[in-house]
Amino acid sequence: NFYEVPMLKKRWILISPVIDGGMRRGLPQVKHDHVTTYYGNIDTYCEKLGITDTSDCYIYLLDKEGYIQWVNNGVATEEKLTMLFEKTRELIEK
């Protein structure tokens, strides 16, 4: 499974219906159940997840226990995707 979690500061919660509606319109219906927006203090999450640039997209590959096994950020390049797929294959074969 995959999950997308846009993280926005709490100040945006007042217009969250507008933001969430806009995001939904930009995604195919089949992906709606895999996206949830977090509104709150993102500083703790950024610190714990090693997020240094909040304008970047980060991807985390978790094992079946929920531990991060691979992380990357920025533009998805062929090299990064290859690494992600190889690590995914390793985890599936365990």
Disulfide bonds with the S-S distance in Angstrom:
none
